[in-house]
Every structure is written in structure tokens, then in C-alpha cells.
Amino acid sequence: MPFLRVLIVEDDPIIAEDIKEMLTNVNYSVQGIAYDKNDALEILDKTKPDLVLLDLNLSGEYEGFEIANYINSKKIPFIYLTSYSGKEILDKAKNTLPMGYIVKPFNERELYSAIEIAIYNFSKFLIPIDLNRENINKLITNELTQKEFEILKGLYEGKNNQQLAEENFVSLNTVKTHLKNIFEKMDTHSRSETIAKINEILR
């Protein structure tokens, strides 16, 4: 199981491949690359990425805003990638509630930092008031073990696999196994989908 599954929406194939390389260098998994709006919507219908990197200006049109609205309906966090930083564009972007906004060109460290912060902020944005194992287990068929619940809490706090392993004194492979079990029991396929589902059922 990868650390984080990311969808890249970028109309320049060279830039898309550069981003893919940056992501794999920091142990993220690229779930797909979309070069236009139709590609992006199709991939989003078929898969459940944990995060979307979204080029704002696709093929000379600001289709990123339209895609952003669809992403929000799926309750998936996203970060805009753009060459534009003017006030008018920023104001429009803010209304679509991105978890970040990266101005091109950017490097691997900047991308990694933006993604980690985005996942953390998304988890905080959706955390339910009363997150406890007993309440969750009342609402699912196969109950979470105490250790699985501890991993789930860490996931909600925006922690990555390495942090989860260190805090729970287990190996990375054990964390991945727990996450796999959590996804199966929650009938979800990704971190962001799990966060959104918990928020929904405990609301």
C-alpha cells in the first residue's frame, strides 16, 4: 500500500512527468495523470485518490475551477498548480476551497511540504467532534481493533505512514496492514475517503 495516492491533472506532459518523478521520490504513488478536464473527471469517477494536484489553466482555459467543484463533491483534498498569482485568480481560487496553491515553477521540497500541509489541514477540517472507537464500531459491520483505531486516529491527525509507525512502535509494513484492514472494514479505498466517511457517519 503506498504512502499517499495522488492524481495529477496537468496539460503539459513534460511537467506532468516531472511532478510524477518528484512524487515517487518521496514515496507517494501516482494514481493517474489527466491532461484535460474529461480525463480528470473520468479518472475521478473510477478511482479514489487521497489528493489531487490540479493545474488551474488547462488548454488555455480555466477548467481547473470546474474540476475543483467536482473534486469537492467527492470530498477529496486538492492543491492548485498554476503560473498565475494575480489577485483576481486568487480570489476565484479561494472560493473553491483548495488545500493549497503552488505557483510554478516549484521544486520537490516545496511540493512535498504543500502536500503534507494539505493532508493535515484536510483532516483537521473534517474531524468529527466525538471520534471514539465505540461510536465507530456501532456503525460498521466488522469492528475495528484498538490498534486499528489508534492508526485511524493518527490518520485523522494528518500523520503519514512513517509517523504512524513511530508513534505506535510498529513497522511500516504493520501500519500498511492496519490501513488495509481499516479500509476494508470501513468500505473505503483511500485516506481522504475514510476521513470523509467517518465525518459523515458521526455527524
Secondary structure, 3 states (H helix, E strand, C coil): CCCCEEEEECCCHHHHHHHHHHHHHCCCEEEEEECCHHHHHHHHHHCCCCEEEEECCECCECCHHHHHHHHHHCCCCEEEEECCCCHHHHHHHHCCCCCEEEECCCCHHHHHHHHHHHHHHHHHHHCCCCCCHHHHHCCCCCCCCHHHHHHHHHHHCCCCHHHHHHHHCCCHHHHHHHHHHHHHHHCCCCHHHHHHHHHHHCC
